[in-house]
Amino acid sequence: MVSAGLSVRDAVVRYGPVAALDGVSIDVAPGEVVAVLGASGSGKSSLLRAIAGLEPLVAGSVSWNGEDLAAVPVHKRGFVVMFQDGQLFPHLSVAGNVGYALAGRPRRQRERRVAELLELVGLDGYGPRPVTALSGGQAQRVALARSLAADPRLLLLDEPLSALDRGLREHLVGVLDDTLRAAGVPALYVTHDQDEAFALADRVAVLAEGRLLQVDGPAALWRRPASQEVAAFLGYGPFLAAESAAALGWTGAVGVVAVGPDGLVVDAAGTDVPVLQGQARRGGSEFTVRLPDGSQATVRTPDGTAHGRPPASLPVRLDPVGCVLLAGPGGLCS
């Protein structure tokens, strides 16, 4: 348990008989960005709302710097929630929206702080503009600046980029990362997008059906998923027994081999497997093949083979660099 920052212990949130959170424990240290990654309905937003004080806990606790927040109302926790739609005030200018949280401060001080925040999010000079004239990405940057204006102890971001197209999301991930690091504000970032989570976070928490499956650094999470469930969520699969892996050139494997997106490669010296379908992709071709154990897998080639009639079979082998070893259905191989 951390003595500084956020500490959630054994949190339970229920909606009638359904447990949206089932004994979740997670920490966010000062200056740290933690991403909560999960599919729709996994409990991500319920966790964020419980931390903010917007959702009551049936059991467990939320603490800040060791102080239990059970009796602390939402507006006194010092946390700010940023939602995916930004929730800007359409009747106010950009500066008016950012400065909303600064009401009561002297005008010059407020103007100076608004200018600093707009520069921080890459919108220097946008203050007089109406928010209705902004693009989706610009509006989200204004929402981020407004969230930071209140000098929050903790920033809670609920899928803030999900309503934007992929190209814009990829750009704004960099803006978010730079902004959060420059501001030094700890953040809990809720998302279903793995690329966002891995790009932004110091640690990534995987949530499924209200249960916390694993919390780890991005690289460690990818290379050492704690279970087959985590590995499957991250995009590994199929999962091969040792004898099936040996038929594809990986001998001596102990446990289950989880095949990653690049874990199966074409090799003239490999095992011939039937091709079920082929599809042209940018920079090459992608084939679905049937492995000796009957499972299906994807293999990519750098050429345009799939533009014509796909081959009846391809010689393939496992590349250990693109696979991980699991101890079985439950856990990681040592």
MARRO-368444 format. One record per residue: residue in three letters; x, z, y of N, C-alpha, C in turn. Coordinates in steps of 0.001 Angstrom, whole numbers, plus 500000, padded with zeros to 6 digits. Each point is the difference from the previous one (the first is absolute). Layout:
<atoms>
ALAXZYXZYXZY;...
</atoms>
This chain:
<atoms>
MET500850500000498801499150500000501199500883500000501244;VAL499699499084500942500802499946501216499599501118500939;SER500973500563500735499698501050500968499672499412501360;ALA500399498728500234499710499330501262499243498714499717;GLY499064499659500896499221498793499805498725500256499235;LEU499473498944499399498725500066499281500203500375498546;SER499121500862499507500007500350498584498561500050499499;VAL499692499139499049498686499998499346500204500491498578;ARG499193500988499600500154500575498668498676500033499253;ASP500012499329498824498880500049499042498655499673500657;ALA499997499011500885498797499665500759498942499362499109;VAL498781500484500139498846499459499272498906499675501015;VAL499529498764499962498864499564500810498975499396499062;ARG498750500439500144498927499486499142498876499408500827;TYR499419498933499475498761499439500526498974500116498877;GLY499233501081500040499112500289498882500822500308498769;PRO499715499357498860500770500278498779501330499260499932;VAL500245499094500947501196499156499953501145500650500769;ALA501151500117499334501203500541500647500767498860500652;ALA499925499904501337500765498979500725501480500345500021;LEU500315501303500043501365500507499852499980501068498935;ASP500959499943499098500000500922498861501360500687499871;GLY500209501031500837501230500783499904501217499304500564;VAL499857499371501154501099499234500605500907500908500821;SER501305499871499793501010500719500792500989498989500562;ILE500246500098501307500911499054500649500549500631501273;ASP501223499639500382500651500509501203500398498846500905;VAL500051500279501304500598499087500970500922500833500875;ALA501295499747499899500989500762500764500086499474501431;PRO500563500780500918500164499536501388500739498661500057;GLY499449499039500737500622498694500157499832499062498829;GLU499323500434498950499872499194498788498730499156500035;VAL500088498803499406498828499145499808499724499932498499;VAL498822500457499612499584499974498598498799499065499877;ALA500092499034499104498889499086499751499227500464498778;VAL498677499996500117499127500283498863499426498666499548;LEU500376499600498811499697498670499491498995500109498859;GLY498928499222500089499012500024498932498954498930500203;ALA499267499711498929498933499011500076498796500581500735;SER499040499162500305498763500462500622499324501022499095;GLY499570501124500585499350501045499221500942500983499343;SER501306499894500300500975500890499363500031501391500620;GLY499417500147501211500009501295500676500904500059501202;LYS500579498853500400500956499977501114499369500507501297;SER498860499411500359499361500379501267499457501418499947;SER499578500442498824499527501386499862501136500979500246;LEU501200499664499522501164500845500244500302500069501493;LEU500003498857500653500288499971501432498963500805500788;ARG498726499830499658498935500708500709500071501504499748;ALA500389500393498796500139501425499691501138500618500814;ILE501099499267500143501124500494500798499597500143501464;ALA499237499024500490499562500030501401498968501088500264;GLY499380500515498939498945500989500167498617499390500066;LEU499901498708499703498724499295500040499236500083498687;GLU500664500475498965499385500126498678500331501376499454;PRO498989500789499592500291501349499499500645499976498620;LEU500903500934499775500610500170498690499142500923499148;VAL499781499606498755499339500881499035500997501030499503;ALA501240499571499881501089500892499577501303499456500567;GLY501030500848500000501298499589500505500179500335501468;SER501095499506500578500317500356501386500732498876500712;VAL499877500000501332500777499138500892500700500917500986;SER501339499897500072500775500876500887500916499177500887;TRP500309500560501174500985499391500905500999501069500386;ASN501273499724499723501068500979500261499681501359499379;GLY499391499963498821499685501228499277498696500666500373;GLU499304499489501022498734500596500435498830499279499330;ASP499167500735499278498808499433499382499038499553501098;LEU499513498752499898499140499433501042498509500101499683;ALA499640500765498975498598500061499587499075500396501143;ALA500450500901500849499148500483501091500263499286501322;VAL500888498982499977500355499292501236499128498753500126;PRO499219499888501080499125498826500155500799498724500224;VAL499316498873499821500639498683500079500781499824501296;HIS499398500314501123500607499701501298501164500922500356;LYS500229501036499188501117500904500273501139499872498984;ARG499892499072499077501053499830498991501202499237500543;GLY499815499238501063501107499219500544500289498751499199;PHE499045499568499166500153498778499218499161498898500654;VAL500476498771499926499257498854500533499794498991498874;VAL498759499515499886499661499004498992499885498629500659;MET500673499011499420499877498615500448499334499204498892;PHE498817499443500304499227499266499013500304498513500059;GLN499495499261498997500333498576499897499409499166501128;ASP498885500437500591499402499209501071500489500407501389;GLY500888500986500072500588500404501275499093500840500876;GLN498697499676500002498994500746500765500386500143501473;LEU500367498873500609500312499998501429498707500022500817;PHE500112500483501220498855500026500909499925498648500720;PRO498963499198499745499960498638500549499847499948501520;HIS499498501080500603499795500003501453501249500413500776;LEU501055500407499258501233500418500663501090498948499824;SER500936499980500934501165499123499883500936500527498917;VAL501065499244499754501029500458499059500552501347500456;ALA500372500092501266500546501254500531498969501117499937;GLY498744499676500256498945501003499937499822500558498605;ASN500128499138498987499890500462498617501174500892499616;VAL501217499553500329501188500781499641500009501330500744;GLY499571499969501258500030501214500811498836500938499778;TYR499069499617499132498810500829499783500382501408499540;ALA501011500058499127500413501309499466500804500808501014;LEU500309499390501146500830500665501007499186500496501192;ALA498682499982499847499140500467501094500370501436500368;GLY500076500266501291500375501338500465501425500085500473;ARG500837499045499578501377499984500502500037499337501380;PRO500986500306500815500138499333501297500066498485499830;ARG499425499252500952499862498558499867501341499306499755;ARG501019500345500779501289499323499826500621500300498637;GLN499849501226499572500522500368498678499260499222498920;ARG498680499872500162499193499262499028500399498527499973;GLU500171499415501168500373498585500074501373499753499382;ARG500924500913500258501348499856499441499976500072498474;ARG499210500938499478499922500157498541499321498789499355;VAL498956499481500634499326498803499473500977498830499952;ALA500779499814501073500974498909500041501050500156498901;GLU500463501233499756500981500252498940499439499627498633;LEU498752500377499746499387499741498695499738498514499782;LEU499566499311501040499768498561499865501312499260499755;GLU501067500449500640501303499410499728500429500283498563;LEU499699501201499519500376500395498641499347499097498956;VAL498753499597500229499290499164499021500097498509500332;GLY500869499647500957500231498592500302498935499356500857;LEU499315500782500817498949499462500876500279500352501457;ASP501257499950500378500384500297501380499277499045500964;GLY499335500555501017499300499187500986498557499686499664;TYR499516500456498840498630499701499577498969500986500563;GLY500431501021500731499101501056500442498715499557500671;PRO500047499039500940498768499632500712499029499147499179;ARG500422499475498870499161499053499265498800500692499359;PRO498855499289499926498858500544499262500284499941498497;VAL499617501031499257500285500006498563499213498918499274;THR498901499547500595499200498941499381500725498660499985;ALA501078499877500771500754498744500055501202500011499053;LEU500177501075499255501175500137499136499765499370498630;SER501091499572499372499940499584498597499879501230499125;GLY499699499775498727499871501130499074501273500818499897;GLY501148499318499959501264500720499908500319500781501257;GLN499698499402501152500225500713501257499104501223500109;ALA498748499858499569499069501130500052500484501153499142;GLN500556499696498814500499501067499139501229500674500603;ARG500801499252500733501150500613500669499547500914501144;VAL498929499608500686499440500876501035499468501278499344;ALA499335499854498859499480501172499286501131500924499564;LEU501119499423499592501157500806499609500567500740501208;ALA500127499291501130500498500650501226499072501137500414;ARG498690499786499913499047501053500365500124501196499054;SER500216499726498705500163501087499038501221500847500316;LEU501073499350500440501237500719500315499933500706501353;ALA499079499582500872499902500582501344499695501487499958;ALA499289500416498958499614501407499896501129500881499478;ASP501197499402499758501132500728499427499583500759498738;PRO499468499272499000499497500682498801501115500652499197;ARG499663501096499347500933500606499049500116499127498754;LEU498896499299499676499958499153498815499070498832500290;LEU500445498789499636499177498810500161499448499596498637;LEU498685499838499921499322499614498769499473498581500169;LEU500537499068499232499641498583500157499199499535498793;ASP498748499590500237499089499614498921499870498481499953;GLU500821499348499154499986498549499839499987499286501357;PRO500926500305500898499911499480501373500175498488500117;LEU500540499348498971500252498559500092499121499173499076;SER499101500635499265499275499303498937499063498915500506;ALA499551500085501251499064499002500520500722498762500551;LEU501323499990499969500780498901500575500475499053498905;ASP500307498749500373500497499052499007501428500370499607;ARG500428499469498846501263500436499408501196499769500917;GLY500075498840500637501142499735500870500107501012501123;LEU498866500346500595499990500982501085500319501391499467;ARG499491500320498808500300501305499396501498500169499791;GLU500641498947499492501434500082499745500774500243501293;HIS499567499362501078500657500218501291499779501425500492;LEU498757500480499901499681501316500551500570501140499168;VAL500287499758498727500683501020499203501338500332500650;GLY500709498976500447501272500230500691499817500741501309;VAL498948499644500743499701500693501263499684501468499732;LEU499167500244499002499638501378499639501226500806499605;ASP500834499401499159501192500704499525500903500374501173;ASP500279499024500864500856500264501160499393501072500901;THR498669499915500213499329500930500909500007501415499463;LEU499669500151498721499950501343499413501388500638499990;ARG501025499201499690501361500547499975500444500393501402;ALA499677499148500983500404500304501375499273501226500535;ALA498723500141499635499223501144500488500344501275499256;GLY500511499882498761500359501179499209498803500799499512;VAL498830499357499972498781500702499588499819499871498488;PRO499816501096499272499710499880498569498653499321499791;ALA499883499246498924498778499231499791499640499940498522;LEU498695500012499757499451499729498676499262498676500105;TYR500459499015499247499517498624500133499231499611498741;VAL498693499846500134499136499662498870499842498486499918;THR500249499420498815499892498555499844499793499623498537;HIS499433498812499797499928499437498651501078498932499821;ASP500732499698501071500979498915500010501389500536499646;GLN500520499575498867501295500504499543501134499582500913;ASP499948498782500527501068499539500885500091500880501243;GLU498840500351500582499989500878501168500613501355499653;ALA499546500573498886500472501332499614501513500010499787;PHE500515499000499282501426499972499684500843499705501232;ALA499445499247500958500757499661501204500070501152500988;LEU498947500820500061499883501020501039500481501384499596;ALA499775500359498755500042501410499627501375500482499541;ASP500267501269500301501150500691499407499686500364498553;ARG498724500360499765499523500275498643498621499375499837;VAL499692499608498759498715499388499684499305500839498942;ALA498728500333500263499177500750499053498967499058499395;VAL499914499958498680499022499148499320498813500859499588;LEU498815499591500451498769500751499758499046499131499191;ALA499365500590498989499027499273499184498913500965499555;GLU498749499649500291498841500810499601500163501457500407;GLY500511500194501207500138501341500540501182500793499496;ARG500830499391499156501169500687499440501282499397500572;LEU500938500868500319501304499551500483500888499741498790;LEU500391498748499801500747499614498809501507500136500171;GLN500497499713501213501445500065500233500266499954501490;VAL501018500734500433500498499923501378501502499797499923;ASP500493498940500620501434499715499915500405499057501124;GLY501311499848500187500487498995500926499630498618499494;PRO499861499004500885499566498673499568500846499405498876;ALA501308500063500115500867499415498973499863500735498677;ALA499970501327500053499872500793498777498643499782499336;LEU498953499887500814498663499762499447499965498676499255;TRP500598498970500568499982498689499367500848499967498731;ARG501164500636500033500896499937498850499716501071498948;ARG499297501068500389499716501064499038498544500479500123;PRO499034499115499709498604500453500005499804501100498965;ALA499242501026500357499887501186499161499141499785498769;SER499204498944499961499103499776498871499629498527499928;GLN499378499632498898499532498631499858498902499703501014;GLU499196501002500345498947499817500997500595499640501360;VAL501059500702500387500662499694501273500642498621499940;ALA500675499716498888500668498705499859498997498857500090;ALA498851500137499352498981498952500037499469499812501410;PHE499795501110500719499515499905501376501008499270500880;LEU501286500215499767501042499368500806500196498529499665;GLY499412499534498900500103498588499654500820499702498765;TYR500436501036499282500679499776498729498974499644498923;GLY500463499301498998499151499627498886500300498566499590;PRO499930499703498706499490500863498933500987501105499635;PHE499552500842499071500796501121499517500301499751498529;LEU501288499890499693500420499554498675500642501122499200;ALA499612500098498738500688500911499083501414499485499761;ALA500855500883499490501414499661499841500198498753499138;GLU499208499862498914500169498835499131499574498704500690;SER498984500081500867499582498816500747501050499625501041;ALA500619501009500609501071499743500960501201499364499305;ALA500292500455498781501130499447499251499785498520499695;ALA498739499609499760499692498590499729500238499127501228;LEU500118500637501159500241499271501247501394500284500557;GLY500887500453499096501406500106500369500481501352500476;TRP499096500999500108500438501340500433500035500895498767;THR501166500123499423500150500814498798500431501415500371;GLY499601500950499191500419501382500206499169500765501004;ALA498905499431500494499149500719500945499330501174499305;VAL500003501149500654499354501196499461498791500307500878;GLY498814499842499443498782500223500777499289498693500273;VAL499235499988501044499191498843500391500682499283501162;VAL500087498681499910500579499194501072498873499507500907;ALA500051500402501262499049499520500996500616498780500673;VAL499335498867499862500524498744500529499570499844501456;GLY500981499898500893499707499840501420499696498556500356;PRO499644499723501251499674498635500426501104498992499722;ASP501263500457499996501130499119499716500710500403498714;GLY499277500685499131500624500515498778500089499012498865;LEU499291498892500106500043498958498979500570498747500634;VAL501049499444499392500671498836500585500115498891498971;VAL500070498776500509500225498845499125501483499917499675;ASP500295499841498694501388499935499533500027499092498780;ALA500839498980500045500060499032498903500288500668498664;ALA500676501145500026500325500706498767498931501028499630;GLY498896500020500740498965501004499776499030499634498890;THR498915500760499913498966499808498984498929499062500519;ASP499673498965499221498937499077500406498643500699499928;VAL499249499931501086498656500585500043499035498953500549;PRO498746499996499531499036499000500478499606500225501458;VAL499835498897500731499542500040501386498484499853500014;LEU499312500927500631498537499958500076499521499234501218;GLN500722500150501116499660499246501211501175500018500957;GLY500011499044500909501052499920501001499402499754501362;GLN500706500469501021499519499841501366501184499819500926;ALA499900499016500877501065499780500987499932501084501062;ARG501142500542500329500117501014501045501031499551501012;ARG499977500623501168501013499695500999501370500336499436;GLY500875499015499951501354500219499515500148499901498499;GLY498951499553499274500142499883498563498675499962499269;SER500019500452498763498814499994499155499821501362499341;GLU498756500277499617499674501264499344499202499690498741;PHE500423500570498884499354499723498722499506501301499359;THR498829499917499420499498501089499163500319499661498565;VAL500702500909499317500432499754498621499482501104499090;ARG499920499672498704499616501006499015501257500465499271;LEU500252501304500046501193500563499378499772500212498502;PRO501066500235499226499858500147498547499029501087499559;ASP499812501057500816499073501060499602498552499697500393;GLY499767498816500586498648499605500387499656500273501448;SER500808500767500699499727500286501416500366498802500862;GLN499453499982501206500288498920500932500919500490501114;ALA500824499097500493500936500333501071500194498778500878;THR500584500230501164500268498930500959501501499767500084;VAL500375498740500027501401499640500188500062498938501084;ARG501001500101500849500140499072501117501231499119499818;THR499890498764500465501139499083499986500185499461501413;PRO501230499667500374500250499540501375499650498534500227;ASP499556499282498955499694498572500160498494499778500090;GLY499596498761500124498585499664500139499366499538498706;THR500414500535498862499507499565498690498484500009499926;ALA499369501008500631498558500153499883499227498932500760;HIS500688499192500829499301498932500706499494498947499023;GLY500750499779498953499563499071498967499299500751498885;ARG500039499443498821499417500674498840500945501111499564;PRO499516501254499940500919501087499635500502499836498576;PRO501204500493499726500545499897498638499170500816499022;ALA500049499629498742499254500732498966500611501369499755;SER501315500127500220500675501282499786501204500100500919;LEU500496501221500139501194500254500789500876501012499266;PRO501336499842500073500893501017499431500202501135501015;VAL499675501217499619500068501120500948500734501186499377;ARG500467500876500874500582501268499573499698501054501056;LEU500119501260499636499845501089500951501285500181500792;ASP499840500257501284501133500349500856499889501492500298;PRO500884500829499441499896501453500204499973500417501469;VAL500611499198500881499995500343501422498584500004500556;GLY499117499180499446498632499911500483499002500797499186;CYS500506500889499141499129500812499146500382501471500139;VAL499100500875499565500334501418499914499590500511498628;LEU500678501045499571499699500622498717499097501206500202;LEU498911500048499243499096501143500005500060500671498635;ALA499766501293499987500045500738498738498800499689499121;GLY498953499424500578498772499724499262498870499933500992;PRO498760500121499532498872499909500910500029501044501111;GLY500689501115499773499938501085500965501115500072501003;GLY501228499692499639501064500342500931501224499134499928;LEU500981500366500773501220499227500180501014500339498920;CYS500687498962499557501074500195499031501211500583500710;SER500630500945499389501174500618500633501204499072499908;
</atoms>
